[in-house]
Amino acid sequence: MLGRPAAAGPNDAPDAHRYAARVAEFLSDAWIEELDQAARDAPSLAAIGAERPLVVEQRVRRGTDEVVYSLCFTADGARVTAGPAESPHVVVRTDASTARALQQGTMNAQQAAVAGHLKIQGQAEHLRAAGDALRAAGDVFESVRASTTDPPGLDTGATGRR
């Protein structure tokens, strides 16, 4: 995915084609790759799977299809991969607008669950056990969130759900 055309500088030829930094569209393969890079670059995430691995599968309804990606935490670090996990401990299901609100920080998981917009299946105790390590890891996906764009037609106004 190409970035947006950058404004021409004073020394650029009028027909110069320059592009700004690449930005990933929410839920795209490029976005998942950026999440993976951020996860691999964050040694703090290794603490989450230090004692026992944790695999979280995220399923996001987007119109008539579903985007699936997985987060795997081990003592070696973390990875984010497109597609379903082989043996997830936890499966998180939501719609695209709720997932985006969660990603942007305008809604938290508890609010989404209470409103009926987030379902968690599987071994939730694995997720609870990793809670302190998850909080201590900090916001390792901040740079991805800051550069993520919305796909056409995504309702990001999660009003009434906050």
C-alpha positions as CSV (number, residue, x, y, z in Angstrom):
1,M,0.0,0.0,0.0
2,L,1.5,3.3,-1.0
3,G,1.5,6.3,1.2
4,R,-0.1,9.6,0.4
5,P,1.6,12.0,-2.0
6,A,3.8,14.4,-0.1
7,A,3.8,18.1,-0.8
8,A,6.6,19.1,-3.2
9,G,9.4,21.0,-1.5
10,P,11.0,24.2,-2.9
11,N,13.8,22.3,-4.6
12,D,11.7,19.6,-6.1
13,A,10.8,19.5,-9.8
14,P,7.1,20.3,-10.3
15,D,6.4,16.8,-11.5
16,A,8.4,15.0,-8.8
17,H,6.4,12.1,-7.3
18,R,7.3,11.7,-3.7
19,Y,5.4,9.8,-1.1
20,A,4.9,10.2,2.6
21,A,5.4,7.4,5.1
22,R,3.3,4.3,4.6
23,V,0.1,4.0,6.7
24,A,-1.8,0.8,7.3
25,E,-5.6,0.5,7.1
26,F,-7.3,-1.0,10.1
27,L,-7.7,-4.8,9.9
28,S,-5.6,-5.1,6.7
29,D,-2.8,-7.5,6.2
30,A,-0.3,-4.6,6.3
31,W,-1.8,-3.5,9.7
32,I,-1.4,-7.0,11.1
33,E,2.2,-7.0,9.9
34,E,2.8,-3.7,11.6
35,L,1.3,-5.1,14.8
36,D,3.7,-8.1,14.5
37,Q,6.7,-5.9,14.0
38,A,5.8,-3.8,17.1
39,A,5.2,-7.0,19.1
40,R,8.6,-8.4,18.1
41,D,10.3,-5.1,18.9
42,A,8.9,-5.1,22.5
43,P,11.0,-7.3,24.8
44,S,8.5,-6.4,27.6
45,L,5.9,-8.7,26.0
46,A,8.1,-11.8,26.8
47,A,7.1,-11.4,30.4
48,I,3.5,-12.2,29.4
49,G,4.4,-15.7,28.3
50,A,7.3,-16.2,30.6
51,E,5.7,-18.8,32.8
52,R,3.3,-20.3,30.3
53,P,2.5,-19.3,26.7
54,L,-0.7,-17.4,26.0
55,V,-2.4,-17.5,22.6
56,V,-5.3,-15.0,21.9
57,E,-7.3,-15.3,18.7
58,Q,-9.1,-12.1,17.7
59,R,-12.2,-12.5,15.4
60,V,-13.6,-9.2,14.0
61,R,-16.8,-9.1,12.0
62,R,-16.5,-6.6,9.2
63,G,-19.7,-6.6,7.1
64,T,-20.3,-10.1,5.8
65,D,-16.8,-11.3,6.4
66,E,-14.5,-11.9,9.4
67,V,-10.9,-10.8,10.0
68,V,-9.0,-13.2,12.1
69,Y,-5.6,-12.7,13.6
70,S,-3.7,-14.2,16.6
71,L,-1.4,-12.9,19.3
72,C,1.0,-15.5,20.7
73,F,3.0,-14.7,23.8
74,T,5.9,-16.9,24.8
75,A,9.1,-16.6,26.9
76,D,10.8,-15.6,23.7
77,G,8.5,-12.7,23.0
78,A,5.3,-12.0,21.1
79,R,4.1,-12.4,17.5
80,V,0.9,-11.3,15.7
81,T,-0.1,-13.5,12.8
82,A,-3.0,-13.3,10.3
83,G,-5.4,-16.2,10.5
84,P,-6.7,-18.4,13.2
85,A,-4.4,-19.9,15.9
86,E,-3.9,-23.6,16.0
87,S,-4.8,-23.9,19.7
88,P,-5.9,-20.6,21.2
89,H,-6.4,-20.3,24.9
90,V,-8.8,-17.4,24.4
91,V,-10.9,-16.3,21.4
92,V,-12.1,-12.7,21.4
93,R,-15.1,-11.8,19.1
94,T,-16.3,-8.3,18.3
95,D,-17.5,-6.1,15.4
96,A,-15.2,-3.8,13.5
97,S,-16.4,-0.5,15.0
98,T,-16.0,-1.9,18.5
99,A,-12.5,-3.3,17.7
100,R,-11.5,0.1,16.3
101,A,-12.8,1.9,19.4
102,L,-10.8,-0.6,21.6
103,Q,-7.7,-0.1,19.5
104,Q,-8.1,3.7,19.7
105,G,-8.6,3.6,23.5
106,T,-12.0,5.3,23.3
107,M,-13.6,2.1,24.8
108,N,-12.2,-0.5,27.1
109,A,-12.9,-4.3,27.0
110,Q,-15.1,-4.2,30.1
111,Q,-17.3,-1.5,28.6
112,A,-17.5,-3.4,25.3
113,A,-18.4,-6.7,27.1
114,V,-21.0,-5.1,29.3
115,A,-22.6,-3.5,26.2
116,G,-22.7,-7.0,24.5
117,H,-20.2,-5.9,21.8
118,L,-17.3,-8.2,22.9
119,K,-17.4,-11.9,23.7
120,I,-14.6,-13.9,25.2
121,Q,-14.5,-17.7,24.8
122,G,-12.0,-20.3,26.1
123,Q,-9.7,-20.3,29.0
124,A,-10.2,-16.8,30.4
125,E,-8.1,-17.7,33.4
126,H,-5.1,-17.6,31.1
127,L,-5.9,-14.0,30.2
128,R,-6.5,-13.1,33.8
129,A,-3.2,-14.7,34.9
130,A,-1.4,-12.5,32.3
131,G,-3.2,-9.3,33.4
132,D,-0.4,-7.8,35.5
133,A,2.2,-8.6,32.8
134,L,-0.1,-7.1,30.1
135,R,-0.5,-3.9,32.1
136,A,3.3,-3.7,32.8
137,A,4.2,-4.2,29.2
138,G,2.9,-0.7,28.4
139,D,1.5,0.5,25.1
140,V,3.7,-1.3,22.6
141,F,1.2,-0.8,19.8
142,E,1.1,3.0,20.2
143,S,3.0,3.7,16.9
144,V,0.7,1.4,15.0
145,R,-2.4,3.0,16.4
146,A,-1.1,6.4,15.6
147,S,-0.5,5.5,11.9
148,T,-3.6,3.4,11.3
149,T,-6.2,4.7,8.9
150,D,-9.9,3.6,8.8
151,P,-11.2,1.6,5.9
152,P,-14.0,3.2,3.9
153,G,-17.4,2.8,5.5
154,L,-16.2,1.9,9.0
155,D,-18.4,3.5,11.6
156,T,-15.9,4.7,14.2
157,G,-18.4,6.7,16.2
158,A,-18.9,4.3,19.0
159,T,-21.3,6.7,20.7
160,G,-23.6,5.0,23.2
161,R,-21.1,2.3,23.7
162,R,-18.5,4.3,25.8
